[in-house]
Amino acid sequence: MPPEEPRPVPHSLITQQRHLVTEFAFCLGEISTTIRVRVYRQLANQRYSAEQSHYIQTPLQKEPAFESGDEHASLDACLTAIADVMVEQYQQAEQAGHRPSEDWLLPSRDFD
């Protein structure tokens, strides 16, 4: 029997309700730090959003790069959007002659 899917709690003070769907982990290229992504399904509209353990900031970037969309139609679309941003920044830095480094990953202060 599949697990029961949660429904929104019917109370006006309970907002931004979401359900943890999965946690996904990966490494990026030659960087051995594990990056974790938690994906949530929003109960109000069935869209997907995520939190990630690390963001990428290569020597080419003034600020960390992150996937800016917070509502995706599917789990795959959500994960792909995050991966695409990280891979793009990684590859641009490599192509500019920078050697991959653990220092390129910045831990998220909001991910516990």
C-alpha positions in Angstrom: 0.0 0.0 0.0 1.5 3.4 -1.0 2.0 5.9 1.8 -0.8 8.3 2.4 -0.3 11.8 0.9 -0.8 14.7 3.3 -3.5 17.2 2.7 -3.3 20.9 3.8 -4.2 21.5 7.4 -7.4 23.5 7.3 -6.5 26.4 9.6 -6.0 30.0 8.5 -2.9 30.4 10.6 -1.1 27.5 9.0 0.5 28.7 5.8 3.2 27.7 3.3 2.4 24.0 3.8 4.7 21.6 2.1 5.6 17.9 2.3 9.2 16.5 2.0 9.3 14.3 -1.1 12.9 13.2 -1.1 16.5 14.1 -0.3 18.9 13.8 -3.2 22.7 13.8 -2.8 25.5 14.2 -5.4 29.1 15.4 -5.9 30.1 17.9 -8.5 33.0 17.0 -10.8 36.3 16.8 -9.0 34.8 18.3 -5.8 34.3 15.6 -3.2 31.9 17.4 -0.9 28.5 15.9 -1.0 25.7 18.4 -1.9 22.3 17.5 -0.6 19.0 18.8 -2.0 15.7 18.4 -0.1 12.7 18.6 -2.4 9.3 19.5 -1.1 5.8 19.4 -2.7 3.7 22.4 -1.9 0.3 21.3 -0.7 -1.6 24.2 -2.0 -0.6 23.9 -5.7 1.3 20.6 -6.0 4.4 22.4 -7.3 7.9 21.5 -6.2 10.6 23.6 -4.4 13.9 22.7 -2.8 16.5 23.6 -0.2 20.2 22.8 -0.9 23.1 22.2 1.5 25.7 24.1 -0.6 25.8 26.8 -3.3 28.5 27.2 -5.9 30.7 30.3 -6.1 33.7 29.9 -8.4 36.5 32.5 -8.8 34.4 34.0 -11.7 31.4 34.8 -9.5 31.0 37.8 -7.1 28.1 36.0 -5.4 27.0 32.4 -5.0 24.9 31.1 -7.8 21.6 29.5 -7.0 18.6 28.3 -9.0 16.0 31.1 -8.6 12.8 29.4 -9.5 10.9 28.1 -6.5 8.0 26.4 -8.2 8.6 23.5 -10.6 6.1 21.3 -12.2 7.9 18.1 -11.3 10.5 16.6 -9.0 12.8 16.0 -12.0 12.4 19.6 -13.2 13.3 20.9 -9.7 16.5 18.7 -9.4 17.5 19.4 -13.0 17.2 23.2 -12.5 19.5 23.1 -9.5 22.0 20.8 -11.2 22.1 22.9 -14.3 23.1 26.0 -12.4 25.9 24.3 -10.6 27.2 22.5 -13.6 27.2 25.6 -15.7 29.2 27.6 -13.2 31.6 24.8 -12.6 32.2 24.3 -16.4 32.7 28.1 -17.0 35.3 28.3 -14.3 37.1 25.2 -15.6 37.1 26.7 -19.2 38.5 29.9 -17.8 41.5 27.9 -16.5 40.5 27.5 -12.8 41.1 24.2 -11.1 38.1 22.8 -9.2 38.2 23.4 -5.5 36.3 22.5 -2.3 36.3 26.3 -1.7 33.8 26.7 -4.6 31.1 25.3 -2.4 29.5 27.5 0.2 27.4 25.8 2.9 23.9 27.1 3.2 23.2 28.7 6.6 19.5 27.6 6.4 20.2 23.9 5.7 20.4 21.8 8.9 
